[in-house]
Amino acid sequence: MIVLITGCCGFIGSHVSIRLLELKYDVVGVDVMNDYYDVKIKENNKKILMEYNNFKFYKEDLVNSDIVDRIKPDKIIHLA
């Protein structure tokens, strides 16, 4: 099952992502990586997520993204 998580590098998004990754879900994370939330923290969270083989990351702004059409996730967790 593919789960798309928006805002995957934020506090809640990264923790939800880790839990799903540990449960062996395929997780696709999207984050714009803007400075609304400390980018250094987001980069560190992304580094942790990238250690999982079942994680893919896209740096995109959801306003003009077609990520849903491209990956066709089974579930979406919108935290952005």
mmCIF file as gemmi writes it, N, C-alpha and C atoms, coordinates in Angstrom:
data_model
loop_
_atom_site.group_PDB
_atom_site.id
_atom_site.type_symbol
_atom_site.label_atom_id
_atom_site.label_alt_id
_atom_site.label_comp_id
_atom_site.label_asym_id
_atom_site.label_entity_id
_atom_site.label_seq_id
_atom_site.pdbx_PDB_ins_code
_atom_site.Cartn_x
_atom_site.Cartn_y
_atom_site.Cartn_z
_atom_site.occupancy
_atom_site.B_iso_or_equiv
_atom_site.pdbx_formal_charge
_atom_site.auth_seq_id
_atom_site.auth_asym_id
_atom_site.pdbx_PDB_model_num
ATOM 1 N N . MET Axp A 1 ? 0.849 -1.178 0 1 0 ? 1 A 1
ATOM 2 C CA . MET Axp A 1 ? 0 0 0 1 0 ? 1 A 1
ATOM 3 C C . MET Axp A 1 ? 0.894 1.241 0 1 0 ? 1 A 1
ATOM 4 N N . ILE Axp A 2 ? 0.562 2.182 -0.856 1 0 ? 2 A 1
ATOM 5 C CA . ILE Axp A 2 ? 1.31 3.439 -0.947 1 0 ? 2 A 1
ATOM 6 C C . ILE Axp A 2 ? 0.551 4.52 -0.195 1 0 ? 2 A 1
ATOM 7 N N . VAL Axp A 3 ? 1.241 5.165 0.747 1 0 ? 3 A 1
ATOM 8 C CA . VAL Axp A 3 ? 0.661 6.249 1.517 1 0 ? 3 A 1
ATOM 9 C C . VAL Axp A 3 ? 1.423 7.526 1.186 1 0 ? 3 A 1
ATOM 10 N N . LEU Axp A 4 ? 0.696 8.548 0.758 1 0 ? 4 A 1
ATOM 11 C CA . LEU Axp A 4 ? 1.27 9.861 0.5 1 0 ? 4 A 1
ATOM 12 C C . LEU Axp A 4 ? 1.1 10.711 1.747 1 0 ? 4 A 1
ATOM 13 N N . ILE Axp A 5 ? 2.192 11.286 2.226 1 0 ? 5 A 1
ATOM 14 C CA . ILE Axp A 5 ? 2.135 12.149 3.402 1 0 ? 5 A 1
ATOM 15 C C . ILE Axp A 5 ? 2.645 13.523 3.006 1 0 ? 5 A 1
ATOM 16 N N . THR Axp A 6 ? 1.757 14.504 3.093 1 0 ? 6 A 1
ATOM 17 C CA . THR Axp A 6 ? 2.165 15.879 2.824 1 0 ? 6 A 1
ATOM 18 C C . THR Axp A 6 ? 2.69 16.476 4.122 1 0 ? 6 A 1
ATOM 19 N N . GLY Axp A 7 ? 3.7 17.329 4.003 1 0 ? 7 A 1
ATOM 20 C CA . GLY Axp A 7 ? 4.317 17.885 5.205 1 0 ? 7 A 1
ATOM 21 C C . GLY Axp A 7 ? 5.12 16.842 5.953 1 0 ? 7 A 1
ATOM 22 N N . CYS Axp A 8 ? 5.737 15.929 5.226 1 0 ? 8 A 1
ATOM 23 C CA . CYS Axp A 8 ? 6.409 14.779 5.836 1 0 ? 8 A 1
ATOM 24 C C . CYS Axp A 8 ? 7.653 15.142 6.636 1 0 ? 8 A 1
ATOM 25 N N . CYS Axp A 9 ? 8.192 16.322 6.454 1 0 ? 9 A 1
ATOM 26 C CA . CYS Axp A 9 ? 9.424 16.678 7.163 1 0 ? 9 A 1
ATOM 27 C C . CYS Axp A 9 ? 9.174 17.514 8.412 1 0 ? 9 A 1
ATOM 28 N N . GLY Axp A 10 ? 7.94 17.853 8.659 1 0 ? 10 A 1
ATOM 29 C CA . GLY Axp A 10 ? 7.6 18.557 9.893 1 0 ? 10 A 1
ATOM 30 C C . GLY Axp A 10 ? 7.565 17.583 11.067 1 0 ? 10 A 1
ATOM 31 N N . PHE Axp A 11 ? 7.269 18.092 12.242 1 0 ? 11 A 1
ATOM 32 C CA . PHE Axp A 11 ? 7.279 17.265 13.446 1 0 ? 11 A 1
ATOM 33 C C . PHE Axp A 11 ? 6.281 16.114 13.36 1 0 ? 11 A 1
ATOM 34 N N . ILE Axp A 12 ? 5.023 16.437 13.142 1 0 ? 12 A 1
ATOM 35 C CA . ILE Axp A 12 ? 3.996 15.393 13.098 1 0 ? 12 A 1
ATOM 36 C C . ILE Axp A 12 ? 4.176 14.511 11.869 1 0 ? 12 A 1
ATOM 37 N N . GLY Axp A 13 ? 4.412 15.14 10.715 1 0 ? 13 A 1
ATOM 38 C CA . GLY Axp A 13 ? 4.564 14.386 9.479 1 0 ? 13 A 1
ATOM 39 C C . GLY Axp A 13 ? 5.702 13.394 9.519 1 0 ? 13 A 1
ATOM 40 N N . SER Axp A 14 ? 6.819 13.795 10.1 1 0 ? 14 A 1
ATOM 41 C CA . SER Axp A 14 ? 7.964 12.884 10.163 1 0 ? 14 A 1
ATOM 42 C C . SER Axp A 14 ? 7.689 11.714 11.099 1 0 ? 14 A 1
ATOM 43 N N . HIS Axp A 15 ? 7.021 11.972 12.209 1 0 ? 15 A 1
ATOM 44 C CA . HIS Axp A 15 ? 6.72 10.885 13.141 1 0 ? 15 A 1
ATOM 45 C C . HIS Axp A 15 ? 5.682 9.915 12.574 1 0 ? 15 A 1
ATOM 46 N N . VAL Axp A 16 ? 4.675 10.442 11.885 1 0 ? 16 A 1
ATOM 47 C CA . VAL Axp A 16 ? 3.693 9.571 11.229 1 0 ? 16 A 1
ATOM 48 C C . VAL Axp A 16 ? 4.393 8.74 10.148 1 0 ? 16 A 1
ATOM 49 N N . SER Axp A 17 ? 5.264 9.378 9.378 1 0 ? 17 A 1
ATOM 50 C CA . SER Axp A 17 ? 5.999 8.677 8.328 1 0 ? 17 A 1
ATOM 51 C C . SER Axp A 17 ? 6.829 7.539 8.902 1 0 ? 17 A 1
ATOM 52 N N . ILE Axp A 18 ? 7.563 7.82 9.951 1 0 ? 18 A 1
ATOM 53 C CA . ILE Axp A 18 ? 8.408 6.786 10.571 1 0 ? 18 A 1
ATOM 54 C C . ILE Axp A 18 ? 7.568 5.606 11.035 1 0 ? 18 A 1
ATOM 55 N N . ARG Axp A 19 ? 6.456 5.881 11.657 1 0 ? 19 A 1
ATOM 56 C CA . ARG Axp A 19 ? 5.604 4.793 12.154 1 0 ? 19 A 1
ATOM 57 C C . ARG Axp A 19 ? 5.111 3.917 10.997 1 0 ? 19 A 1
ATOM 58 N N . LEU Axp A 20 ? 4.653 4.55 9.933 1 0 ? 20 A 1
ATOM 59 C CA . LEU Axp A 20 ? 4.164 3.788 8.785 1 0 ? 20 A 1
ATOM 60 C C . LEU Axp A 20 ? 5.296 3.022 8.094 1 0 ? 20 A 1
ATOM 61 N N . LEU Axp A 21 ? 6.456 3.637 8.022 1 0 ? 21 A 1
ATOM 62 C CA . LEU Axp A 21 ? 7.613 2.951 7.435 1 0 ? 21 A 1
ATOM 63 C C . LEU Axp A 21 ? 7.982 1.722 8.252 1 0 ? 21 A 1
ATOM 64 N N . GLU Axp A 22 ? 7.927 1.849 9.559 1 0 ? 22 A 1
ATOM 65 C CA . GLU Axp A 22 ? 8.227 0.709 10.43 1 0 ? 22 A 1
ATOM 66 C C . GLU Axp A 22 ? 7.188 -0.398 10.291 1 0 ? 22 A 1
ATOM 67 N N . LEU Axp A 23 ? 5.974 -0.018 9.917 1 0 ? 23 A 1
ATOM 68 C CA . LEU Axp A 23 ? 4.915 -1.008 9.669 1 0 ? 23 A 1
ATOM 69 C C . LEU Axp A 23 ? 4.981 -1.557 8.243 1 0 ? 23 A 1
ATOM 70 N N . LYS Axp A 24 ? 6.035 -1.188 7.512 1 0 ? 24 A 1
ATOM 71 C CA . LYS Axp A 24 ? 6.326 -1.696 6.167 1 0 ? 24 A 1
ATOM 72 C C . LYS Axp A 24 ? 5.44 -1.13 5.054 1 0 ? 24 A 1
ATOM 73 N N . TYR Axp A 25 ? 4.797 0.02 5.304 1 0 ? 25 A 1
ATOM 74 C CA . TYR Axp A 25 ? 4.085 0.704 4.229 1 0 ? 25 A 1
ATOM 75 C C . TYR Axp A 25 ? 5.101 1.372 3.31 1 0 ? 25 A 1
ATOM 76 N N . ASP Axp A 26 ? 4.737 1.539 2.054 1 0 ? 26 A 1
ATOM 77 C CA . ASP Axp A 26 ? 5.516 2.362 1.143 1 0 ? 26 A 1
ATOM 78 C C . ASP Axp A 26 ? 5.026 3.793 1.333 1 0 ? 26 A 1
ATOM 79 N N . VAL Axp A 27 ? 5.929 4.666 1.743 1 0 ? 27 A 1
ATOM 80 C CA . VAL Axp A 27 ? 5.557 6.047 2.046 1 0 ? 27 A 1
ATOM 81 C C . VAL Axp A 27 ? 6.202 6.983 1.037 1 0 ? 27 A 1
ATOM 82 N N . VAL Axp A 28 ? 5.369 7.837 0.466 1 0 ? 28 A 1
ATOM 83 C CA . VAL Axp A 28 ? 5.846 8.909 -0.398 1 0 ? 28 A 1
ATOM 84 C C . VAL Axp A 28 ? 5.608 10.2 0.363 1 0 ? 28 A 1
ATOM 85 N N . GLY Axp A 29 ? 6.687 10.921 0.618 1 0 ? 29 A 1
ATOM 86 C CA . GLY Axp A 29 ? 6.593 12.164 1.365 1 0 ? 29 A 1
ATOM 87 C C . GLY Axp A 29 ? 6.764 13.369 0.468 1 0 ? 29 A 1
ATOM 88 N N . VAL Axp A 30 ? 5.968 14.391 0.736 1 0 ? 30 A 1
ATOM 89 C CA . VAL Axp A 30 ? 6.057 15.649 -0.003 1 0 ? 30 A 1
ATOM 90 C C . VAL Axp A 30 ? 6.197 16.77 1.01 1 0 ? 30 A 1
ATOM 91 N N . ASP Axp A 31 ? 7.141 17.658 0.751 1 0 ? 31 A 1
ATOM 92 C CA . ASP Axp A 31 ? 7.311 18.837 1.603 1 0 ? 31 A 1
ATOM 93 C C . ASP Axp A 31 ? 7.948 19.938 0.764 1 0 ? 31 A 1
ATOM 94 N N . VAL Axp A 32 ? 7.475 21.144 0.943 1 0 ? 32 A 1
ATOM 95 C CA . VAL Axp A 32 ? 8.027 22.276 0.192 1 0 ? 32 A 1
ATOM 96 C C . VAL Axp A 32 ? 9.321 22.793 0.818 1 0 ? 32 A 1
ATOM 97 N N . MET Axp A 33 ? 9.563 22.415 2.061 1 0 ? 33 A 1
ATOM 98 C CA . MET Axp A 33 ? 10.79 22.791 2.779 1 0 ? 33 A 1
ATOM 99 C C . MET Axp A 33 ? 10.946 24.316 2.904 1 0 ? 33 A 1
ATOM 100 N N . ASN Axp A 34 ? 9.834 25.008 3.147 1 0 ? 34 A 1
ATOM 101 C CA . ASN Axp A 34 ? 9.935 26.458 3.329 1 0 ? 34 A 1
ATOM 102 C C . ASN Axp A 34 ? 10.313 26.788 4.764 1 0 ? 34 A 1
ATOM 103 N N . ASP Axp A 35 ? 10.51 28.061 5.033 1 0 ? 35 A 1
ATOM 104 C CA . ASP Axp A 35 ? 11.001 28.466 6.353 1 0 ? 35 A 1
ATOM 105 C C . ASP Axp A 35 ? 9.887 28.752 7.361 1 0 ? 35 A 1
ATOM 106 N N . TYR Axp A 36 ? 8.662 28.311 7.063 1 0 ? 36 A 1
ATOM 107 C CA . TYR Axp A 36 ? 7.584 28.428 8.044 1 0 ? 36 A 1
ATOM 108 C C . TYR Axp A 36 ? 7.947 27.624 9.29 1 0 ? 36 A 1
ATOM 109 N N . TYR Axp A 37 ? 8.648 26.537 9.084 1 0 ? 37 A 1
ATOM 110 C CA . TYR Axp A 37 ? 9.137 25.635 10.134 1 0 ? 37 A 1
ATOM 111 C C . TYR Axp A 37 ? 10.633 25.54 9.9 1 0 ? 37 A 1
ATOM 112 N N . ASP Axp A 38 ? 11.424 25.554 10.924 1 0 ? 38 A 1
ATOM 113 C CA . ASP Axp A 38 ? 12.889 25.59 10.806 1 0 ? 38 A 1
ATOM 114 C C . ASP Axp A 38 ? 13.402 24.564 9.793 1 0 ? 38 A 1
ATOM 115 N N . VAL Axp A 39 ? 14.002 25.062 8.727 1 0 ? 39 A 1
ATOM 116 C CA . VAL Axp A 39 ? 14.46 24.201 7.638 1 0 ? 39 A 1
ATOM 117 C C . VAL Axp A 39 ? 15.539 23.225 8.108 1 0 ? 39 A 1
ATOM 118 N N . LYS Axp A 40 ? 16.355 23.612 9.059 1 0 ? 40 A 1
ATOM 119 C CA . LYS Axp A 40 ? 17.382 22.701 9.575 1 0 ? 40 A 1
ATOM 120 C C . LYS Axp A 40 ? 16.735 21.481 10.23 1 0 ? 40 A 1
ATOM 121 N N . ILE Axp A 41 ? 15.66 21.7 10.948 1 0 ? 41 A 1
ATOM 122 C CA . ILE Axp A 41 ? 14.941 20.588 11.579 1 0 ? 41 A 1
ATOM 123 C C . ILE Axp A 41 ? 14.309 19.709 10.505 1 0 ? 41 A 1
ATOM 124 N N . LYS Axp A 42 ? 13.705 20.358 9.494 1 0 ? 42 A 1
ATOM 125 C CA . LYS Axp A 42 ? 13.111 19.591 8.405 1 0 ? 42 A 1
ATOM 126 C C . LYS Axp A 42 ? 14.161 18.746 7.679 1 0 ? 42 A 1
ATOM 127 N N . GLU Axp A 43 ? 15.321 19.331 7.426 1 0 ? 43 A 1
ATOM 128 C CA . GLU Axp A 43 ? 16.393 18.592 6.749 1 0 ? 43 A 1
ATOM 129 C C . GLU Axp A 43 ? 16.839 17.392 7.589 1 0 ? 43 A 1
ATOM 130 N N . ASN Axp A 44 ? 16.927 17.57 8.89 1 0 ? 44 A 1
ATOM 131 C CA . ASN Axp A 44 ? 17.302 16.461 9.772 1 0 ? 44 A 1
ATOM 132 C C . ASN Axp A 44 ? 16.229 15.366 9.753 1 0 ? 44 A 1
ATOM 133 N N . ASN Axp A 45 ? 14.96 15.765 9.807 1 0 ? 45 A 1
ATOM 134 C CA . ASN Axp A 45 ? 13.874 14.782 9.745 1 0 ? 45 A 1
ATOM 135 C C . ASN Axp A 45 ? 13.906 14.034 8.416 1 0 ? 45 A 1
ATOM 136 N N . LYS Axp A 46 ? 14.16 14.755 7.326 1 0 ? 46 A 1
ATOM 137 C CA . LYS Axp A 46 ? 14.247 14.126 6.005 1 0 ? 46 A 1
ATOM 138 C C . LYS Axp A 46 ? 15.392 13.12 5.954 1 0 ? 46 A 1
ATOM 139 N N . LYS Axp A 47 ? 16.511 13.474 6.558 1 0 ? 47 A 1
ATOM 140 C CA . LYS Axp A 47 ? 17.672 12.576 6.589 1 0 ? 47 A 1
ATOM 141 C C . LYS Axp A 47 ? 17.31 11.254 7.261 1 0 ? 47 A 1
ATOM 142 N N . ILE Axp A 48 ? 16.575 11.328 8.349 1 0 ? 48 A 1
ATOM 143 C CA . ILE Axp A 48 ? 16.131 10.12 9.058 1 0 ? 48 A 1
ATOM 144 C C . ILE Axp A 48 ? 15.205 9.288 8.163 1 0 ? 48 A 1
ATOM 145 N N . LEU Axp A 49 ? 14.257 9.954 7.506 1 0 ? 49 A 1
ATOM 146 C CA . LEU Axp A 49 ? 13.312 9.246 6.645 1 0 ? 49 A 1
ATOM 147 C C . LEU Axp A 49 ? 13.995 8.572 5.461 1 0 ? 49 A 1
ATOM 148 N N . MET Axp A 50 ? 15.009 9.22 4.916 1 0 ? 50 A 1
ATOM 149 C CA . MET Axp A 50 ? 15.694 8.699 3.744 1 0 ? 50 A 1
ATOM 150 C C . MET Axp A 50 ? 16.479 7.411 4.042 1 0 ? 50 A 1
ATOM 151 N N . GLU Axp A 51 ? 16.642 7.081 5.315 1 0 ? 51 A 1
ATOM 152 C CA . GLU Axp A 51 ? 17.312 5.838 5.689 1 0 ? 51 A 1
ATOM 153 C C . GLU Axp A 51 ? 16.439 4.605 5.423 1 0 ? 51 A 1
ATOM 154 N N . TYR Axp A 52 ? 15.163 4.821 5.205 1 0 ? 52 A 1
ATOM 155 C CA . TYR Axp A 52 ? 14.234 3.715 4.948 1 0 ? 52 A 1
ATOM 156 C C . TYR Axp A 52 ? 14.152 3.458 3.446 1 0 ? 52 A 1
ATOM 157 N N . ASN Axp A 53 ? 14.261 2.2 3.067 1 0 ? 53 A 1
ATOM 158 C CA . ASN Axp A 53 ? 14.181 1.833 1.653 1 0 ? 53 A 1
ATOM 159 C C . ASN Axp A 53 ? 12.788 2.024 1.067 1 0 ? 53 A 1
ATOM 160 N N . ASN Axp A 54 ? 11.772 2.015 1.917 1 0 ? 54 A 1
ATOM 161 C CA . ASN Axp A 54 ? 10.394 2.144 1.455 1 0 ? 54 A 1
ATOM 162 C C . ASN Axp A 54 ? 9.884 3.582 1.533 1 0 ? 54 A 1
ATOM 163 N N . PHE Axp A 55 ? 10.806 4.556 1.487 1 0 ? 55 A 1
ATOM 164 C CA . PHE Axp A 55 ? 10.448 5.981 1.522 1 0 ? 55 A 1
ATOM 165 C C . PHE Axp A 55 ? 10.977 6.683 0.28 1 0 ? 55 A 1
ATOM 166 N N . LYS Axp A 56 ? 10.127 7.501 -0.311 1 0 ? 56 A 1
ATOM 167 C CA . LYS Axp A 56 ? 10.528 8.369 -1.421 1 0 ? 56 A 1
ATOM 168 C C . LYS Axp A 56 ? 10.119 9.792 -1.061 1 0 ? 56 A 1
ATOM 169 N N . PHE Axp A 57 ? 10.967 10.745 -1.434 1 0 ? 57 A 1
ATOM 170 C CA . PHE Axp A 57 ? 10.72 12.146 -1.09 1 0 ? 57 A 1
ATOM 171 C C . PHE Axp A 57 ? 10.634 13.001 -2.345 1 0 ? 57 A 1
ATOM 172 N N . TYR Axp A 58 ? 9.683 13.926 -2.32 1 0 ? 58 A 1
ATOM 173 C CA . TYR Axp A 58 ? 9.542 14.911 -3.386 1 0 ? 58 A 1
ATOM 174 C C . TYR Axp A 58 ? 9.458 16.296 -2.754 1 0 ? 58 A 1
ATOM 175 N N . LYS Axp A 59 ? 10.343 17.181 -3.183 1 0 ? 59 A 1
ATOM 176 C CA . LYS Axp A 59 ? 10.285 18.566 -2.733 1 0 ? 59 A 1
ATOM 177 C C . LYS Axp A 59 ? 9.393 19.313 -3.709 1 0 ? 59 A 1
ATOM 178 N N . GLU Axp A 60 ? 8.158 19.549 -3.288 1 0 ? 60 A 1
ATOM 179 C CA . GLU Axp A 60 ? 7.166 20.17 -4.155 1 0 ? 60 A 1
ATOM 180 C C . GLU Axp A 60 ? 6.215 21.034 -3.35 1 0 ? 60 A 1
ATOM 181 N N . ASP Axp A 61 ? 5.674 22.028 -4.022 1 0 ? 61 A 1
ATOM 182 C CA . ASP Axp A 61 ? 4.619 22.865 -3.466 1 0 ? 61 A 1
ATOM 183 C C . ASP Axp A 61 ? 3.288 22.272 -3.924 1 0 ? 61 A 1
ATOM 184 N N . LEU Axp A 62 ? 2.445 21.911 -3.002 1 0 ? 62 A 1
ATOM 185 C CA . LEU Axp A 62 ? 1.178 21.26 -3.341 1 0 ? 62 A 1
ATOM 186 C C . LEU Axp A 62 ? 0.258 22.133 -4.173 1 0 ? 62 A 1
ATOM 187 N N . VAL Axp A 63 ? 0.47 23.441 -4.125 1 0 ? 63 A 1
ATOM 188 C CA . VAL Axp A 63 ? -0.375 24.359 -4.882 1 0 ? 63 A 1
ATOM 189 C C . VAL Axp A 63 ? -0.328 24.042 -6.378 1 0 ? 63 A 1
ATOM 190 N N . ASN Axp A 64 ? 0.839 23.673 -6.871 1 0 ? 64 A 1
ATOM 191 C CA . ASN Axp A 64 ? 0.958 23.382 -8.304 1 0 ? 64 A 1
ATOM 192 C C . ASN Axp A 64 ? 1.61 22.009 -8.548 1 0 ? 64 A 1
ATOM 193 N N . SER Axp A 65 ? 1.283 21.047 -7.717 1 0 ? 65 A 1
ATOM 194 C CA . SER Axp A 65 ? 1.846 19.7 -7.84 1 0 ? 65 A 1
ATOM 195 C C . SER Axp A 65 ? 0.803 18.749 -8.422 1 0 ? 65 A 1
ATOM 196 N N . ASP Axp A 66 ? 1.276 17.797 -9.203 1 0 ? 66 A 1
ATOM 197 C CA . ASP Axp A 66 ? 0.408 16.736 -9.709 1 0 ? 66 A 1
ATOM 198 C C . ASP Axp A 66 ? 0.808 15.38 -9.104 1 0 ? 66 A 1
ATOM 199 N N . ILE Axp A 67 ? 1.369 15.429 -7.913 1 0 ? 67 A 1
ATOM 200 C CA . ILE Axp A 67 ? 1.913 14.241 -7.247 1 0 ? 67 A 1
ATOM 201 C C . ILE Axp A 67 ? 0.874 13.121 -7.102 1 0 ? 67 A 1
ATOM 202 N N . VAL Axp A 68 ? -0.362 13.484 -6.819 1 0 ? 68 A 1
ATOM 203 C CA . VAL Axp A 68 ? -1.406 12.467 -6.65 1 0 ? 68 A 1
ATOM 204 C C . VAL Axp A 68 ? -1.642 11.734 -7.97 1 0 ? 68 A 1
ATOM 205 N N . ASP Axp A 69 ? -1.697 12.473 -9.061 1 0 ? 69 A 1
ATOM 206 C CA . ASP Axp A 69 ? -1.886 11.852 -10.368 1 0 ? 69 A 1
ATOM 207 C C . ASP Axp A 69 ? -0.691 10.99 -10.765 1 0 ? 69 A 1
ATOM 208 N N . ARG Axp A 70 ? 0.508 11.41 -10.387 1 0 ? 70 A 1
ATOM 209 C CA . ARG Axp A 70 ? 1.715 10.684 -10.762 1 0 ? 70 A 1
ATOM 210 C C . ARG Axp A 70 ? 1.888 9.377 -10.011 1 0 ? 70 A 1
ATOM 211 N N . ILE Axp A 71 ? 1.67 9.394 -8.688 1 0 ? 71 A 1
ATOM 212 C CA . ILE Axp A 71 ? 1.953 8.176 -7.909 1 0 ? 71 A 1
ATOM 213 C C . ILE Axp A 71 ? 0.715 7.355 -7.575 1 0 ? 71 A 1
ATOM 214 N N . LYS Axp A 72 ? -0.461 7.955 -7.701 1 0 ? 72 A 1
ATOM 215 C CA . LYS Axp A 72 ? -1.725 7.263 -7.433 1 0 ? 72 A 1
ATOM 216 C C . LYS Axp A 72 ? -1.708 6.51 -6.091 1 0 ? 72 A 1
ATOM 217 N N . PRO Axp A 73 ? -1.573 7.263 -4.995 1 0 ? 73 A 1
ATOM 218 C CA . PRO Axp A 73 ? -1.49 6.615 -3.679 1 0 ? 73 A 1
ATOM 219 C C . PRO Axp A 73 ? -2.798 5.94 -3.278 1 0 ? 73 A 1
ATOM 220 N N . ASP Axp A 74 ? -2.674 4.939 -2.424 1 0 ? 74 A 1
ATOM 221 C CA . ASP Axp A 74 ? -3.874 4.278 -1.885 1 0 ? 74 A 1
ATOM 222 C C . ASP Axp A 74 ? -4.515 5.124 -0.787 1 0 ? 74 A 1
ATOM 223 N N . LYS Axp A 75 ? -3.673 5.828 -0.032 1 0 ? 75 A 1
ATOM 224 C CA . LYS Axp A 75 ? -4.134 6.689 1.062 1 0 ? 75 A 1
ATOM 225 C C . LYS Axp A 75 ? -3.345 7.987 1.044 1 0 ? 75 A 1
ATOM 226 N N . ILE Axp A 76 ? -3.953 9.05 1.538 1 0 ? 76 A 1
ATOM 227 C CA . ILE Axp A 76 ? -3.292 10.346 1.671 1 0 ? 76 A 1
ATOM 228 C C . ILE Axp A 76 ? -3.475 10.83 3.098 1 0 ? 76 A 1
ATOM 229 N N . ILE Axp A 77 ? -2.378 11.244 3.72 1 0 ? 77 A 1
ATOM 230 C CA . ILE Axp A 77 ? -2.416 11.887 5.031 1 0 ? 77 A 1
ATOM 231 C C . ILE Axp A 77 ? -1.915 13.305 4.804 1 0 ? 77 A 1
ATOM 232 N N . HIS Axp A 78 ? -2.839 14.254 4.896 1 0 ? 78 A 1
ATOM 233 C CA . HIS Axp A 78 ? -2.522 15.65 4.55 1 0 ? 78 A 1
ATOM 234 C C . HIS Axp A 78 ? -2.172 16.429 5.827 1 0 ? 78 A 1
ATOM 235 N N . LEU Axp A 79 ? -0.876 16.707 5.988 1 0 ? 79 A 1
ATOM 236 C CA . LEU Axp A 79 ? -0.4 17.418 7.165 1 0 ? 79 A 1
ATOM 237 C C . LEU Axp A 79 ? 0.316 18.726 6.812 1 0 ? 79 A 1
ATOM 238 N N . ALA Axp A 80 ? 0.307 19.078 5.531 1 0 ? 80 A 1
ATOM 239 C CA . ALA Axp A 80 ? 0.985 20.299 5.09 1 0 ? 80 A 1
ATOM 240 C C . ALA Axp A 80 ? 0.147 21.523 5.426 1 0 ? 80 A 1
